[in-house]
Amino acid sequence: MEEELDDWQDLSVDSCDSMKWIQWFTSLEGHEFLLEVDESYILDQFNLCGLKSMKHYDSAMDMILGFAPTEELFVDASFLEIYRSATDLYGLIHARFITSPMGLQMMKEKYQQGVFGHCPRVRCQRQNVLPVGFSDSLHSHRIKKYCPRCQEAYLFKPGEANADVDGAFFGRSFPHMFLLSFPHLIPEEPPIPYVPRIFGFKVHKISSLIQIKLENGEFGHAPLVELESQPLPQIDDDSDICRAPTHCVASYSVVRRASKVCDALVMFGAHAERLPFVSHPGVMAVAQLLEMKSLVEHRAHFTQDDVNRMYEFDASLAEKAQVALDHDLPISHYNLEYLDKPGFLERLLEEKQLNESIASEVLSAPEGNYEQPEVMSKYQPPEIPLEWRQHELALTHAMVDVQPSILREMETQKKMREFMSRHQNK
């Protein structure tokens, strides 16, 4: 049987014009939504985790990385068996590739060109849609179209382009990962609901699904009455931080320490509630209270259990984390990488001491005094020498090559830092 399954490899040497299989497969009619997955991505074994148990995996992989088949091969039963396995394998690899930085960028171009089609809902005004699957398992559901405006999924019409593509070739997560990666592509205005009327009069107590979603605040525009009734998190008046459940994704305006620190904005952290943050739009001093710098910088407070588990996958990083824990040093993962560099630990400890002085001065100030403490003028974030960052810069350049939009984001962050620095020095 194995010899029969391998026969097609000998026959495929004379395939048409030496076109690669991936290029040929994605150019077939009805496959316009599919990307040409880069061979380097397929050759990376990390990206194939969990797929090697598929039927005829080795032969299917050889076919995918080989050349396009000739028409004569499609009458061979053993070839067709391998071909079906190859299409399934390529589809599952494709579902992973489109969530990678390179794949997301390629899908972005198709989305902006309207390749995936438009929302069939009239009031979405031909909003571009994204492909989505209802299952990550093969042969369960055909592909659907997801509208970012009304946030609904729709069937493709029979005979419509790509209507027969397996939904697992895109998976359940793709459109949501896509919109998280490119938030500027999320429609700013909520969808317009259809209002049922009889002779011009609105039908009482009959609302469309879109209207109900709008009233429930499901498009990011929560009704004011809901916001006003939202309970505030419980905060101990003597605590310096607010630790909130990790599942919270909202922000609350809360009053802390009576009128001394008015309406501090509490942003919920992550990682087992070890990353709490506080900022204050009107008081620069409070922005430093929890060691927040000009821009938000997530800092971890390691426990011994964290460090012990870290040893399981990165001993070098765990050793640095142990140093931070021994010195009771809240540290960002960015600074953690350079903690073993000469003199850097000392600089971070000096910064910690200065931040503690700033916090002490803020908390001891009279109520109603929101002036920036004098000690804050001495604050300078520890600089990381350029020679330490060569590997990081190389990775950044590689990412920019794949996703040019990263460069614009970096330039924006640089301008923000320069603006905040000028504001602090005034």
C-alpha positions in Angstrom: 0.0 0.0 0.0 2.8 2.4 0.9 4.5 1.7 -2.5 1.2 2.6 -4.3 0.9 5.9 -2.3 4.4 6.9 -3.3 3.9 6.2 -7.0 2.5 9.7 -7.6 5.8 11.3 -6.6 7.5 9.7 -9.6 4.8 10.8 -11.9 4.8 14.4 -10.7 8.3 15.2 -11.8 7.0 16.4 -15.2 4.3 18.6 -13.7 3.1 21.7 -15.7 5.7 24.4 -16.2 7.4 23.7 -12.8 4.7 25.7 -10.9 4.9 25.0 -7.2 2.0 23.2 -5.6 1.1 26.0 -3.2 1.0 28.6 -6.0 -1.1 26.2 -8.1 -3.5 25.3 -5.3 -4.2 28.9 -4.2 -4.8 29.9 -7.8 -7.6 27.4 -8.4 -11.1 28.8 -8.9 -12.8 29.1 -5.5 -9.6 29.4 -3.6 -9.2 33.2 -4.0 -9.4 33.7 -0.2 -6.4 31.5 0.5 -2.9 32.8 0.9 0.3 31.3 -0.4 1.8 30.2 2.8 5.6 30.9 2.9 7.6 27.7 2.6 9.9 28.9 5.4 6.8 28.9 7.7 5.9 25.4 6.7 9.5 24.1 7.2 9.5 25.5 10.8 8.6 22.5 12.9 7.2 24.7 15.6 4.4 25.7 13.3 3.4 22.1 12.6 2.9 21.1 16.3 0.1 18.6 16.6 -0.3 18.0 12.8 2.0 15.1 12.3 -0.6 12.6 13.3 -2.6 13.4 10.2 -3.1 10.6 7.7 -0.3 10.3 5.1 1.5 13.3 6.7 4.9 12.7 5.1 3.5 12.1 1.6 1.1 15.1 2.0 3.9 17.4 3.1 6.1 16.3 0.1 3.2 17.1 -2.2 2.7 20.6 -0.6 6.4 21.4 -1.0 6.6 19.9 -4.4 5.3 21.0 -7.9 1.9 21.3 -9.3 0.4 18.0 -10.5 -0.5 17.2 -14.1 -4.1 16.4 -15.1 -3.1 12.7 -15.7 -2.5 12.2 -12.0 -6.1 12.9 -11.0 -7.2 9.5 -12.4 -4.8 7.7 -10.0 -6.6 6.6 -6.9 -3.5 6.6 -4.7 -2.7 10.1 -5.8 -6.2 11.3 -5.0 -5.9 9.9 -1.5 -2.6 11.8 -0.9 -4.1 14.9 -2.5 -7.0 15.0 -0.1 -4.6 14.7 2.8 -2.4 17.4 1.4 -5.4 19.8 1.0 -6.5 19.2 4.6 -2.9 19.6 5.9 -2.4 22.8 3.9 -5.7 24.2 5.2 -4.8 23.7 8.9 -1.3 25.2 8.3 -3.1 28.1 6.5 -5.3 28.7 9.5 -2.2 29.1 11.7 -0.3 31.2 9.1 -3.0 33.8 8.8 -2.6 34.7 12.5 1.2 35.2 12.2 2.5 38.8 11.6 3.2 38.0 7.9 -0.1 36.3 7.4 -2.1 39.1 9.1 -0.4 41.7 6.9 -1.3 39.7 3.7 -4.9 39.2 4.8 -5.1 42.9 5.6 -4.3 43.7 2.0 -7.1 41.4 0.8 -9.5 42.8 3.3 -8.9 46.4 2.3 -9.3 45.4 -1.4 -12.7 43.9 -0.6 -11.6 40.4 -1.8 -13.6 38.7 1.0 -16.8 40.5 -0.1 -19.2 42.7 1.8 -21.8 42.4 4.5 -25.2 41.3 3.1 -27.0 43.5 5.7 -28.2 46.6 3.8 -27.6 49.0 6.8 -24.0 48.0 7.1 -23.4 49.9 3.8 -21.2 47.3 2.0 -18.9 46.9 5.0 -15.9 44.7 4.1 -16.1 41.3 5.8 -13.6 38.7 7.0 -13.7 34.9 6.5 -14.4 32.8 9.6 -14.9 29.2 10.5 -17.4 27.9 13.0 -15.0 25.1 14.0 -11.3 24.4 14.0 -12.0 20.8 13.0 -11.9 19.7 9.4 -15.1 18.8 7.5 -17.4 20.3 10.1 -18.6 23.6 8.6 -18.1 25.6 5.4 -16.6 29.1 5.6 -18.8 32.0 6.8 -18.4 35.8 6.4 -18.0 37.9 9.6 -18.9 41.6 9.5 -16.9 43.9 11.9 -19.7 46.5 11.9 -22.7 44.4 13.0 -20.5 41.7 14.5 -22.6 38.9 12.9 -21.6 35.9 10.7 -23.4 35.1 7.5 -23.6 32.2 5.1 -22.2 32.5 1.6 -24.8 32.2 -1.1 -24.8 28.9 -3.1 -22.4 29.2 -6.0 -20.7 32.3 -4.5 -16.9 32.4 -4.8 -15.2 30.4 -2.1 -18.5 29.2 -0.6 -17.3 25.6 -0.5 -14.0 26.2 1.4 -13.7 24.4 4.7 -14.2 26.8 7.6 -11.2 25.1 9.4 -8.9 26.7 6.8 -9.5 30.0 8.6 -10.6 28.9 12.0 -12.8 30.5 14.7 -10.1 33.0 16.0 -8.9 34.7 12.8 -11.3 37.7 12.4 -11.0 38.6 16.1 -7.2 38.3 16.0 -7.2 40.4 12.9 -9.2 43.2 14.4 -7.1 43.2 17.6 -3.9 43.5 15.4 -5.4 46.3 13.3 -7.8 48.2 15.6 -7.9 51.2 13.2 -9.8 48.9 10.8 -12.7 48.5 13.3 -15.6 50.6 12.2 -15.8 53.7 14.4 -19.6 54.1 14.1 -21.9 51.4 15.4 -24.3 49.8 12.9 -27.6 51.5 12.1 -30.5 49.4 13.4 -33.6 48.7 11.3 -36.6 50.2 13.0 -39.9 48.3 12.4 -42.7 50.7 11.5 -46.4 50.5 10.5 -47.7 53.4 8.4 -44.7 55.4 9.7 -45.2 54.6 13.4 -42.6 52.7 15.3 -43.9 49.3 16.4 -43.8 49.3 20.2 -41.6 46.8 22.0 -40.3 45.3 18.7 -36.6 45.8 18.2 -34.1 44.3 15.7 -31.2 42.2 17.0 -28.9 45.2 16.2 -31.0 47.5 18.2 -31.0 45.1 21.2 -27.2 44.9 20.9 -26.9 48.7 20.8 -29.1 49.0 23.9 -26.9 46.4 25.7 -23.7 48.2 24.8 -22.3 45.3 22.8 -20.7 47.6 20.2 -18.4 49.4 22.6 -20.9 52.2 23.2 -22.5 51.3 26.6 -25.7 53.3 27.5 -25.1 56.0 30.0 -27.6 54.5 32.4 -25.6 51.3 32.5 -22.4 53.2 33.1 -23.9 55.1 36.0 -25.2 51.9 37.6 -21.9 50.1 37.2 -20.5 49.2 40.7 -17.1 50.6 41.5 -14.4 48.2 42.7 -13.9 48.0 46.5 -10.7 49.8 47.5 -9.0 49.8 50.9 -8.4 53.5 51.8 -5.0 52.6 53.1 -3.9 50.7 50.0 -1.6 52.2 47.5 -2.8 50.0 44.7 -6.0 48.5 43.4 -5.8 44.8 42.6 -8.6 43.8 40.3 -9.8 40.4 38.9 -7.8 39.5 35.8 -10.9 38.9 33.8 -11.9 42.6 34.0 -11.3 44.5 30.8 -13.1 47.8 31.7 -11.8 51.0 33.4 -13.5 52.7 36.3 -13.1 56.3 37.6 -12.8 55.9 41.4 -12.1 58.3 44.3 -9.1 57.3 46.3 -7.8 58.9 49.5 -10.7 61.4 49.8 -10.0 64.6 47.9 -6.2 64.2 48.0 -6.1 62.1 44.8 -9.3 62.8 42.9 -10.7 60.4 40.3 -7.7 58.2 39.7 -8.2 56.0 36.7 -7.6 52.4 37.6 -6.5 50.1 34.8 -6.7 46.4 35.5 -3.6 44.4 35.0 -3.0 40.7 34.2 -0.9 37.7 35.0 -2.5 36.5 38.2 -3.2 40.1 39.5 0.5 40.9 39.8 0.5 43.9 37.5 -1.8 46.6 38.9 -1.5 50.1 37.4 -2.8 53.5 38.3 -2.6 56.8 36.3 -4.1 60.2 36.8 -4.6 62.6 33.9 -4.4 65.7 35.9 -1.5 65.0 38.3 1.9 64.0 37.1 2.9 63.0 40.6 0.2 60.3 40.8 1.3 59.0 37.4 4.6 58.1 39.2 2.9 56.7 42.3 3.1 53.1 41.1 6.3 53.5 39.2 4.5 54.4 36.0 6.7 56.4 33.7 5.9 58.8 30.8 4.2 55.8 29.0 2.6 52.8 30.7 5.2 50.2 31.5 4.0 46.9 32.9 6.1 45.8 35.9 6.0 42.4 37.5 6.2 41.6 41.2 7.7 38.1 41.1 7.0 35.5 43.7 9.3 32.5 44.4 6.7 30.3 42.7 7.0 32.4 39.6 10.8 32.0 39.5 10.7 28.3 40.2 8.3 27.7 37.3 10.4 29.9 35.1 13.4 27.6 35.5 11.4 24.9 33.6 11.7 26.8 30.3 14.4 29.4 30.7 17.0 29.0 33.4 18.9 32.2 32.4 15.7 34.4 32.7 14.8 32.7 36.0 18.2 33.6 37.4 17.6 37.3 36.6 14.1 37.1 38.0 15.5 35.6 41.2 17.8 38.7 41.5 14.8 41.0 41.1 12.9 39.0 43.7 15.8 39.1 46.2 15.9 42.9 45.9 12.1 43.3 46.0 12.4 45.0 42.7 9.3 45.4 40.5 10.6 45.1 37.0 9.4 45.1 33.4 10.3 42.1 31.2 12.2 44.6 29.0 14.5 45.6 31.8 14.7 42.0 33.1 16.6 41.0 30.0 19.4 43.3 30.8 19.5 42.8 34.6 22.8 41.0 34.4 24.6 43.8 32.6 27.2 45.7 34.6 25.7 48.4 36.8 22.2 48.0 35.5 20.8 46.5 38.8 22.3 49.4 40.8 20.5 51.9 38.4 17.2 50.2 38.8 17.5 50.1 42.6 18.3 53.9 42.6 15.2 54.4 40.5 13.1 52.4 42.9 14.4 54.4 45.9 13.6 57.7 44.0 10.1 56.5 43.2 9.5 55.6 46.8 10.5 59.1 47.8 8.1 60.5 45.2 5.2 58.4 46.4 6.0 59.4 50.0 5.9 63.1 49.2 2.7 62.8 47.2 0.9 61.0 50.0 2.1 63.4 52.7 1.0 66.5 50.7 -2.0 68.5 52.0 -5.4 67.7 50.5 -6.1 69.7 47.3 -2.3 70.1 46.6 -1.7 68.5 43.2 1.6 70.2 42.4 4.4 68.0 41.0 6.8 67.2 43.8 10.3 68.7 43.5 11.9 65.4 43.8 10.3 64.3 40.6 12.4 66.7 38.6 15.4 64.5 39.4 13.8 61.4 37.8 15.5 60.0 34.7 14.6 56.5 33.5 17.6 54.1 33.4 19.0 54.2 29.9 19.9 51.0 28.1 23.1 51.4 26.1 22.8 50.8 22.4 25.4 48.1 22.4 23.2 46.0 24.7 20.3 46.2 22.2 21.8 44.8 19.0 19.8 41.6 19.1 16.6 43.5 20.0 17.1 46.0 17.1 17.8 43.2 14.7 14.5 41.6 15.6 12.7 44.9 15.4 14.0 45.5 11.8 12.9 42.0 10.9 9.4 42.7 12.2 9.3 46.0 10.4 10.1 44.2 7.1 7.2 41.9 7.6 4.8 44.4 9.0 5.6 48.1 8.0 2.8 49.5 10.2 5.0 48.7 13.3 7.4 51.5 12.2 4.6 54.0 12.3 3.6 52.9 15.8 7.2 53.1 16.9 7.5 56.7 15.5 4.2 57.6 17.3 5.5 56.3 20.6 8.8 58.2 20.1 6.8 61.5 19.6 4.7 60.7 22.7 7.8 60.2 24.8 9.4 63.4 23.5 6.2 65.3 24.3 5.9 63.9 27.8 9.6 64.6 28.5 9.2 68.2 27.5 6.1 68.5 29.6 7.9 67.0 32.7 10.9 69.4 32.3 8.7 72.5 32.2 
